[in-house]
Amino acid sequence: MAIDPRIDPGQLPRHIAIIMDGNGRWAAQHGKRHVQGHEAGARSVRAVIEACRELGVEALSLYAFSTENWRRSRTEVNALFRLLSKYIHKEIQELHANNIRVRFMGRWEGLPGRAVQDLQYCIDLTRANTALTVNVAINYGGRAEIVDAARAILARGIPAEQIDEELFARHLYQPEHPEVDLLIRTSGELRVSNFMLWQISYAEMLFPETLWPDFGKEALCEAVLEYQRRQRRFGGRP
């Protein structure tokens, strides 16, 4: 599918963040197992990455596994990490060939050894790529990120009077990226679920009813068009 010609390339969001919600409901609606919903969701990941690459978006952040997701059944958690490894080995060479850099944000402690190896392989392989950065949030929580930033500042012995918003932001997981311009949560749920709490302070937010496995290039383009129709004020007046 071609990129929607109505999109103004001069007014693109630099950073899009997506809470990929609805895999389980999609599976239930289609009479499939829960893991099959996650597998269908992986296809949407590919479509959205392709759309962002073609549009010229600078960064795409995807909420894949939160610090709270460990509460799910061991069967589902294990299936999610198996799917992660499967996706990496299936897609990473094509992502690399398309000049896409893959990064991960979250706490590495507690991740399965195989996942750590696969994640590090992606980072090392795509480190120099420049067309698009895809940040995958794994074992991630927005509050945990803020706590970790505070700990890093304390560990450096920086005096309290020298700490401001700019310095604090430099200690977040991915400080080199701009703050989020557009946050999308699929499935119609009206929550941000502890995702990038610092970075979404002035983001435009969209909550389409579409379940994540049904969210593809067309839906991403519609979201960008809605973003371009809005007037961003950053706390000021029009």
C-alpha positions in Angstrom: 0.0 0.0 0.0 1.3 3.5 -0.9 1.6 6.1 1.7 -1.5 8.4 1.8 -0.8 11.4 -0.4 -2.8 13.6 2.0 0.0 13.4 4.5 2.2 16.6 4.7 5.8 15.4 4.8 6.8 18.7 6.4 4.6 18.2 9.5 5.4 14.6 10.5 5.6 13.6 14.1 9.3 13.0 14.8 8.6 10.4 17.5 5.6 8.0 17.5 4.9 5.8 20.5 2.4 2.9 20.4 0.8 0.9 23.1 0.0 -2.3 21.2 -3.2 -3.4 22.9 -5.8 -6.0 21.9 -4.0 -9.1 20.9 -6.0 -11.3 23.4 -9.3 -9.8 22.4 -8.5 -10.3 18.7 -7.7 -14.0 19.4 -10.9 -14.5 21.3 -13.0 -12.9 18.6 -11.4 -15.2 16.0 -11.6 -18.4 18.0 -7.8 -18.6 18.3 -5.4 -19.2 21.2 -3.9 -16.3 23.0 -0.5 -16.8 21.6 -1.9 -16.7 18.1 -3.2 -13.2 18.9 0.4 -12.2 19.7 1.6 -13.8 16.5 -1.0 -11.8 14.5 0.2 -8.7 16.4 3.7 -9.3 15.2 2.6 -8.8 11.6 1.2 -5.4 12.6 4.6 -4.5 14.0 6.2 -5.1 10.6 3.5 -3.1 8.8 3.8 -0.1 11.1 7.6 -0.1 11.0 7.4 -0.1 7.2 5.0 2.8 7.2 7.2 4.9 9.6 10.2 4.1 7.4 8.4 5.2 4.2 7.0 8.3 5.8 10.4 9.4 7.2 9.5 9.3 10.9 12.6 9.6 13.1 11.7 7.3 16.0 9.1 4.7 16.8 8.6 3.3 20.3 6.6 0.1 20.8 5.4 -1.1 24.2 6.0 -4.9 24.0 6.3 -6.1 27.6 5.8 -4.1 30.8 7.1 -4.6 34.2 3.6 -5.5 35.2 3.3 -8.2 32.5 5.2 -10.6 34.7 1.9 -11.1 36.6 0.5 -13.0 33.6 0.6 -16.8 33.5 4.0 -18.4 33.0 2.7 -20.1 29.9 1.9 -16.7 28.3 5.1 -15.0 29.4 7.2 -17.9 28.0 5.2 -17.7 24.8 5.8 -14.0 24.5 9.6 -14.4 24.8 9.7 -17.3 22.3 7.8 -15.1 19.9 10.3 -12.3 20.5 13.2 -14.5 19.6 11.3 -15.9 16.5 10.5 -12.3 15.3 14.1 -11.2 15.8 15.5 -14.1 13.8 12.9 -13.7 11.1 12.9 -9.9 10.6 16.2 -8.5 11.8 18.2 -8.9 8.5 15.5 -7.1 6.6 15.3 -4.3 9.1 19.1 -4.0 8.8 18.9 -4.0 5.0 16.4 -1.1 5.3 18.8 1.0 7.4 16.6 0.6 10.5 18.2 0.8 13.9 16.7 -1.3 16.7 17.1 -0.3 20.3 15.5 -1.6 23.6 14.5 0.2 26.7 13.7 -1.3 30.0 15.4 -3.2 32.8 17.6 -6.1 31.5 17.7 -7.7 34.9 15.4 -10.7 35.1 15.1 -11.2 31.3 15.6 -14.8 30.0 19.2 -15.4 28.9 18.1 -16.1 25.3 16.2 -12.8 25.1 19.3 -10.9 26.4 21.5 -12.5 23.7 18.9 -11.8 20.9 18.4 -8.2 22.0 22.1 -7.5 22.1 22.5 -9.0 18.7 19.9 -6.6 17.3 21.6 -3.6 18.9 25.1 -4.6 17.7 23.9 -5.4 14.1 21.9 -2.2 13.5 23.9 0.2 15.6 25.0 2.4 12.7 21.7 2.5 10.8 20.1 5.9 10.4 16.7 5.8 8.5 14.5 5.0 11.5 15.1 4.0 15.1 12.7 1.4 16.6 12.7 1.4 20.4 11.1 -1.8 21.8 10.1 -1.5 25.4 10.7 -4.8 27.2 10.5 -5.2 31.0 9.7 -1.5 30.9 7.7 0.8 33.2 7.6 4.6 33.0 7.9 4.9 36.8 10.8 2.5 36.8 12.5 4.6 34.1 12.2 7.7 36.3 13.5 5.9 39.3 16.4 4.6 37.4 17.2 8.1 36.1 17.1 9.5 39.6 19.5 6.7 40.8 21.9 7.4 38.0 22.0 11.1 38.9 22.6 10.3 42.6 25.3 7.8 41.6 27.2 10.6 39.8 27.0 12.7 42.9 25.4 15.7 41.1 24.3 18.4 43.5 20.6 19.0 43.9 20.9 22.6 42.7 22.3 21.5 39.4 19.4 19.1 38.6 16.9 20.5 36.1 14.6 19.0 33.5 17.2 18.9 30.8 19.7 17.1 33.0 17.1 14.7 34.2 16.0 13.8 30.7 19.6 13.0 29.7 19.5 10.1 32.2 16.4 8.4 30.8 16.8 5.1 28.9 16.9 6.7 25.4 17.9 10.3 25.9 19.0 11.0 22.3 15.4 10.9 21.0 12.9 13.8 20.9 10.0 13.6 23.2 6.9 11.8 21.9 4.8 13.8 19.5 2.1 11.2 18.9 1.0 8.5 21.3 -1.4 5.8 20.0 -3.1 3.1 22.1 -5.1 0.6 20.1 -8.2 -1.3 21.2 -10.0 1.8 22.5 -8.7 1.6 26.1 -8.2 5.1 27.5 -5.1 4.6 29.5 -1.4 5.2 29.1 -0.5 2.2 31.3 2.8 3.5 32.7 4.4 4.1 29.3 7.0 6.8 28.7 5.4 9.0 31.4 8.1 11.7 31.1 8.3 11.7 27.3 4.5 12.0 26.6 4.0 15.2 28.6 2.9 17.1 25.5 2.1 14.3 23.1 -1.0 14.2 21.0 -2.9 11.1 22.0 -5.2 8.8 19.9 -7.2 5.8 21.1 -8.5 4.0 18.0 -11.0 1.2 18.6 -9.0 -1.0 16.3 -7.4 -4.1 17.9 -3.6 -4.2 17.4 -3.5 -7.2 15.0 -5.9 -5.2 12.7 -3.8 -2.0 12.9 -1.6 -1.6 9.7 -0.2 1.0 7.4 -3.6 2.5 6.6 -4.4 2.9 10.2 -1.0 4.5 11.0 -1.5 6.9 8.1 -4.9 7.9 9.4 -3.4 8.5 12.9 -0.7 10.8 11.3 -3.4 12.7 9.4 -5.3 13.2 12.6 -2.1 14.4 14.3 -1.6 16.9 11.4 -5.1 18.3 11.9 -4.5 19.2 15.5 -3.1 22.5 16.8 -0.3 21.8 19.3 0.0 24.4 22.0 2.5 23.0 24.6 0.6 24.7 27.4 0.2 28.1 25.6 -2.8 29.7 24.0 -3.7 29.7 20.2 
